[in-house]
Amino acid sequence: MRSGRILYGGLAIASLAMLLFVAGFFCFRLGLALLAGLFYAVAGKFLLLAFFGLGLLGLFALAKALYRQLCGYFRRDATELRCWFALRNQVRDAGLRAAAEARQSRYRMQLQRGRLAAANHRKHLRQLRQAIDGELAAVRNRLPAATYKSLRKSLRRHYKQADAAAMLALRNQLPCL
């Protein structure tokens, strides 16, 4: 309530200063330069006083609002509420982090399984090629040279393409021992 009175007082002083400026202007128009100078000087000081008072009122209102906000911020219930929200956020973040780590772990395991499966597949293909190559070497004497070379070439091509079914089909083309 007191700040309202100060505000109205400051506005009244500013209004008085404006009236003095207007009075000084009319005195100047009427040729009363000495009186106009006096009105202008007093009006300037009143206006300065009004602005200073309003500025102090603004600073006081700012300090008061800041004090209220700080008191509200450091109140026990507000502090406990912020603490509760922080804990809730930490729990949520921990859950999200655990889920992300689980996804990443599953991805790594799947990648590792894929690598192991690929290595196992290559190993079995190599063993199959060696077995077929051994069988092909065993029947080399019974095959014409061109057929032997084409079978070896086909075996090499199927091995490079990692085509186990084609390698087995090639094996079935070999004559029995």
C-alpha positions as CSV (number, residue, x, y, z in Angstrom):
1,M,0.0,0.0,0.0
2,R,2.9,2.3,0.8
3,S,4.4,1.7,-2.6
4,G,1.1,2.8,-4.2
5,R,1.3,6.1,-2.4
6,I,4.9,6.6,-3.5
7,L,3.9,5.8,-7.0
8,Y,1.1,8.3,-7.0
9,G,3.3,10.8,-5.4
10,G,6.0,10.4,-8.0
11,L,3.4,10.7,-10.8
12,A,1.9,13.8,-9.1
13,I,5.4,15.4,-9.0
14,A,6.0,14.5,-12.7
15,S,2.6,16.0,-13.5
16,L,3.4,19.2,-11.6
17,A,6.7,19.3,-13.5
18,M,4.9,19.1,-16.8
19,L,2.5,21.8,-15.7
20,L,5.5,24.0,-14.9
21,F,7.0,23.3,-18.3
22,V,3.7,24.3,-19.9
23,A,3.4,27.4,-17.7
24,G,7.0,28.3,-18.6
25,F,6.2,27.9,-22.3
26,F,3.2,30.3,-22.0
27,C,5.3,32.8,-20.0
28,F,7.9,32.7,-22.7
29,R,5.2,33.3,-25.4
30,L,3.9,36.3,-23.4
31,G,7.4,37.8,-23.1
32,L,8.0,37.0,-19.5
33,A,11.4,35.4,-20.0
34,L,12.6,35.7,-16.4
35,L,9.5,33.9,-15.1
36,A,9.7,31.3,-17.9
37,G,13.4,30.6,-17.0
38,L,12.3,30.1,-13.3
39,F,9.5,27.8,-14.3
40,Y,11.8,25.8,-16.5
41,A,14.5,25.5,-13.8
42,V,12.0,24.4,-11.2
43,A,10.2,22.0,-13.6
44,G,13.5,20.3,-14.5
45,K,14.3,19.7,-10.9
46,F,10.8,18.4,-10.1
47,L,11.0,16.1,-13.1
48,L,14.4,14.9,-12.0
49,L,13.0,14.3,-8.5
50,A,10.0,12.4,-9.9
51,F,12.2,10.2,-12.1
52,F,14.5,9.5,-9.2
53,G,11.6,8.6,-7.0
54,L,10.1,6.3,-9.6
55,G,13.5,4.7,-10.2
56,L,13.8,4.1,-6.4
57,L,10.3,2.7,-6.4
58,G,11.2,0.4,-9.2
59,L,14.3,-0.8,-7.5
60,F,12.4,-1.3,-4.3
61,A,9.7,-3.3,-6.1
62,L,12.4,-5.4,-7.8
63,A,14.2,-6.1,-4.5
64,K,10.9,-7.0,-2.9
65,A,9.9,-9.4,-5.7
66,L,13.4,-10.9,-5.7
67,Y,13.2,-11.4,-1.9
68,R,9.8,-13.1,-2.3
69,Q,11.0,-15.4,-5.0
70,L,14.1,-16.4,-3.1
71,C,12.0,-17.1,0.0
72,G,9.7,-19.2,-2.1
73,Y,12.6,-21.0,-3.7
74,F,14.2,-21.9,-0.4
75,R,11.0,-22.9,1.4
76,R,11.1,-26.3,2.9
77,D,8.2,-27.8,0.8
78,A,9.6,-26.3,-2.4
79,T,13.0,-27.7,-1.7
80,E,11.6,-31.2,-0.9
81,L,9.5,-31.0,-4.1
82,R,12.6,-30.2,-6.2
83,C,14.5,-33.0,-4.5
84,W,11.7,-35.4,-5.2
85,F,11.6,-34.4,-8.9
86,A,15.4,-34.7,-9.1
87,L,15.2,-38.2,-7.7
88,R,12.4,-39.2,-10.0
89,N,14.4,-37.9,-13.0
90,Q,17.5,-39.8,-11.8
91,V,15.4,-43.0,-11.6
92,R,13.9,-42.4,-15.0
93,D,17.4,-41.7,-16.5
94,A,18.8,-44.8,-14.9
95,G,16.0,-46.9,-16.4
96,L,16.6,-45.3,-19.8
97,R,20.3,-45.8,-19.5
98,A,19.9,-49.5,-18.5
99,A,17.5,-50.1,-21.4
100,A,20.0,-48.5,-23.8
101,E,22.9,-50.5,-22.4
102,A,20.7,-53.7,-22.7
103,R,20.0,-52.8,-26.4
104,Q,23.6,-52.2,-27.0
105,S,24.6,-55.4,-25.3
106,R,22.1,-57.4,-27.4
107,Y,23.4,-55.7,-30.5
108,R,26.9,-56.6,-29.7
109,M,26.0,-60.2,-28.8
110,Q,24.1,-60.5,-32.1
111,L,27.0,-59.0,-34.0
112,Q,29.4,-61.5,-32.2
113,R,27.1,-64.4,-33.0
114,G,27.0,-63.3,-36.6
115,R,30.8,-63.2,-36.7
116,L,31.1,-66.6,-35.1
117,A,28.5,-68.0,-37.5
118,A,30.3,-66.5,-40.5
119,A,33.6,-67.9,-39.2
120,N,32.0,-71.3,-38.6
121,H,30.5,-71.2,-42.1
122,R,33.8,-70.4,-43.7
123,K,35.5,-73.2,-41.7
124,H,32.9,-75.8,-42.9
125,L,33.2,-74.6,-46.4
126,R,36.9,-74.9,-46.3
127,Q,36.6,-78.5,-44.9
128,L,34.0,-79.3,-47.6
129,R,36.3,-78.0,-50.3
130,Q,39.2,-79.9,-48.9
131,A,37.1,-83.1,-48.8
132,I,35.9,-82.6,-52.3
133,D,39.4,-81.7,-53.5
134,G,40.6,-84.9,-51.9
135,E,37.9,-87.0,-53.7
136,L,38.7,-85.1,-56.9
137,A,42.4,-86.0,-56.5
138,A,41.5,-89.6,-55.9
139,V,39.5,-89.9,-59.2
140,R,42.0,-87.8,-61.2
141,N,43.4,-90.7,-63.0
142,R,39.9,-91.8,-64.2
143,L,38.9,-88.4,-65.5
144,P,40.0,-86.7,-68.7
145,A,42.3,-83.7,-68.0
146,A,39.8,-81.1,-69.3
147,T,37.0,-82.5,-67.1
148,Y,39.3,-82.6,-64.1
149,K,40.4,-78.9,-64.7
150,S,36.8,-77.8,-65.2
151,L,35.7,-79.5,-62.0
152,R,38.6,-77.9,-60.1
153,K,37.7,-74.6,-61.6
154,S,34.0,-75.0,-60.7
155,L,35.0,-76.1,-57.1
156,R,37.2,-73.0,-56.7
157,R,34.5,-70.7,-58.1
158,H,31.8,-72.3,-55.8
159,Y,34.2,-72.0,-52.8
160,K,34.8,-68.3,-53.5
161,Q,31.0,-67.7,-53.8
162,A,30.5,-69.7,-50.6
163,D,27.9,-71.9,-52.3
164,A,27.8,-75.1,-50.3
165,A,24.9,-76.5,-52.3
166,A,26.7,-76.1,-55.5
167,M,29.8,-77.7,-54.0
168,L,27.7,-80.7,-52.9
169,A,26.2,-80.9,-56.4
170,L,29.7,-80.9,-57.8
171,R,30.6,-83.7,-55.5
172,N,27.7,-85.7,-56.7
173,Q,29.0,-85.4,-60.3
174,L,32.2,-87.2,-59.3
175,P,32.4,-90.8,-60.3
176,C,32.3,-93.2,-57.4
177,L,35.5,-94.6,-56.0
